[in-house]
């Protein structure tokens, strides 16, 4: 697996900025681009896609996970997302849950305060292991 050094974070940032440029946000004008490193070395991306029915807007992280699955799956290793100004931003709660499903507690996330694990960003998360626990009881 690729070492997560500053060069990798720079590549992820550049990929997120590029994805941001493709975002469709005609209602809020708040564009988001996301990028992640997969355990096989791929870099995947996503951008937000708004809809006139704002409740069905797709966050950038949803597009990123679609890219992950469409590209053959894998586990997320490192993740970042940026706004239209290129600032690192935090995923919403729904997106944190979606990212957790495909990266787990050890997923590294570049947040405005620095690099954090998913366990720090979404403590006590509900995931596939919780469903296994229910099946065993």
N, C-alpha and C positions, 0 to 999 in steps of 0.2 A: 504494500500500500504506500501511497505517496506521503512523504513527510509534510505536515502542515506548517510550513514556514512562511515568512513574509512574502516570498515570491508567489506562493499558492494563494495567499489572501489577496494579493494584488491582482492576480488573474481572476479570482472570483469577483472582486470589486469591478473590474473592467467588464466582465460578462454581465454583471447586474446592471451597470450603467447602460450597456448596449441594449439589454432587454427593456430597460426603462424607456428607451427611445421608441420602442414599438408598442408601448402601453396605449390602451384605448380608454381615455378618461374625459369624454366631452362634457360631463355633467359636473364633476367636482374639480377637474383640472389637477387632480392629485395623482400623479403617475408613480407607479412602484415597479421596480425591477428586482428580481431575485435570482440568485445563482447558488449552486451547491456542487460540492465535490462528492462523487459517488465512490464507493469502495473499490471499483475497478479502474479508477483514474479518470473517468469521464467528468466533464463539467456540464451541468444541465442548467437551464434557465426557465424563467417564467415572467410574465408581466400581468398587471391587472387589466381586466376587461370589464368595463362598466356596462350597465344596461339601463334603459329608461325606467324599468322596474328595479330600483336600486337594491332591493332585497335579493335579487338574483345575480348581482355583480360577482365576478370571480376575482378573488385576490391573486396576486402574483404567485403566492406559494401553491395555490391550487394548480396553476399552469405548470409550475415546476414539478409537482408530483405527477401530473399527467405525462410530462416529458420523461420522467424517471420510469414510469410503468411502460410507456410506449417504446422506450429504448431498451427494454429487456429487464427492467427492475434493478435490484441492488439495494444497498444500504447507504444512506446519507452519512457523510463523515464530517463535512464542514459546510456552513451556510452563511449567507449574508443577504440583506436586502437594502435597497436605497430608494430615496425619494427623488423627485425631479431635480433637486439641487445637488444630488450626489451624496447627501448625508445618510449615514447608516441609520436605519430606523428599526423599531421592534415589531415583530409580527403580532397580530391580534391574537386573542385567546384561541379562537377557532383554528387559526393557522398553526399556532404552537402545537395544538393537539394533532393536527394533520402531519406536521413535521416529526413529532414524537413517534407516530406510527411507523415511520420509515427511516428513522435515525436512532431512536432510543435515547436513553439517558446520557450517553456519552457524546452525542452529536455536539460538535463545537459550533458556536454561533457568534458571529461578530456583531456585537451590540454597540450602542452609542458609548457605553461605559467600558468597552473592551471585549475580550473574548470570554465567553461563559459557556458552560455545558448546558445542555437541555435540562438536566436535573436542577440546575440553579434557576433557569428561566421558567420552568414549569414543574415546581416541586410537587411531589405526591400525585404525579400524573396517572391517569387511567389508561391502560394499554392492553395489548393482547394477553399478557400474563395474567391479568385480572380475570379475563374470560376463562382461561384455563383453570383458575382457582375455583370458579363457579361450577365448572364441569366436574371437578374432583369432589365437590361436596355433596 
